């Protein structure tokens, strides 16, 4: 049966550790840190336990059932399986909470891995089945959790009632705390331990009218693990999310469940919502005091019209932030095993869009037809034959290696390689969204490719059968 997760106060409660070795020392240190009145029963103490004296009472003896009397929690941590089993059996018979070290099946209580920013505590457990996994998750969360969030929780607790009285609804309070958690001034106070100043700041901000904000977030090329930590934080605080067609389902699943989702799909040849309407939606929702996330595939400033949207926000006097994302040129090529630069192949990389400007002005094909650079073309699939023709007309060899990467970094990734004189035909083998890479670096994909898509994995399994 699975254990019920609980946080239990043991402050000034009598607790017993049976054993005097390293495991017992770890348990004793943990219990003492939570204020337990601790007794240790053991014939001898390891150096670590000796250093803790006189913080606990030491009974220098072999375990006897009389040692259990009047204890709230018992930990069996000797090197003897027989003694540990006896401690468990006797404690269990007396209805005493008992932990048998390294044996979750024989424990009424287990000690989880804990991430602590006091008073904030996160406990992780695999029920004793895979403690290494709990430790791994603890390390990851510990690295991500800001060091000053404990101080934030402390100040928030003292001001909880005042903030509650300042706002008419729980939703308004949630927005206030989301905004406060981001504020550079407040964070500076907390990081330097100036809790009085942090408290004054929060009191003042709670009296101000609620202000909306827009956060421009890059979702990366598709793999949800390539999402930045800051991007993930924003997705989980959003009131409204305006998202593009190219954002993967896995990333959409990370959005706060209560957030309003508004598709403003942008896909090659199919712009369901005009840009001016997107701009107005951002303004309208922000003016309602909401935290608005504009979620874009890749990076917002790489052919994503992010700057145009920010200009609208500036004109409307709306606050905004930008969270960069990994652009497809970096993500998709890395997963395909194609370096953008290489000493033996290319000394530079050029990023362009396959779309012409409104006036039909063409790019500088002469400068693009340079055999010593990597040419990366976004949204070029529909004009592949034209791109092939113009580059060859300006001197780039038809034998130049090329690659098309469909849905890069996702389990649906597909890589098609060939030469420039085949580009138009190769484009019929992939679907949008696809990235076009032209240059000799693409010849390295066969040697450096490491990522296996789901289709490739299924092919390998079929062969194995």
Secondary structure, 3 states (H helix, E strand, C coil): CCCCCCCCCCCCCEEEEECCCHHHHHHHHHHHHCCCEEEEECCCCCHHHHHHCCCCEEECCCCCHHHHCCCCEEEECCCCHHHHHHHHHHHHHCCCEEEECCCHHHCCCCCCEEEEECCEEEEECCCCCCHHHHHHHHHHHHHHCCCCHHHHHHHHHHCHHHHHHHCCCHHHHHHHHHHHHHCHHHHHHHHCCCHHHHHHHHHHHHCCCCCCEEEEEECECCCHHHCCHHHHHHHCCCCEEEECCCCCHHHHCCCCCCCEEEECCEECCEECCCHHHHHHHHHHHHHCCCEEEEEECECCCCCCCHHHHHHHHHHHCCEEEEECCCCHHHHHHHHHCCCCCECCCECEEEEEECCCCCCCCCCCHHHHCCCCEEEEEECCHHHHHHHHHHHHHCCCCCCCEEEEEECCCCCCCEEEEEEHHHHHHHHHHCCCCEEEEECHHHHHHHHHCCCCCHHHHHHHHHHHC
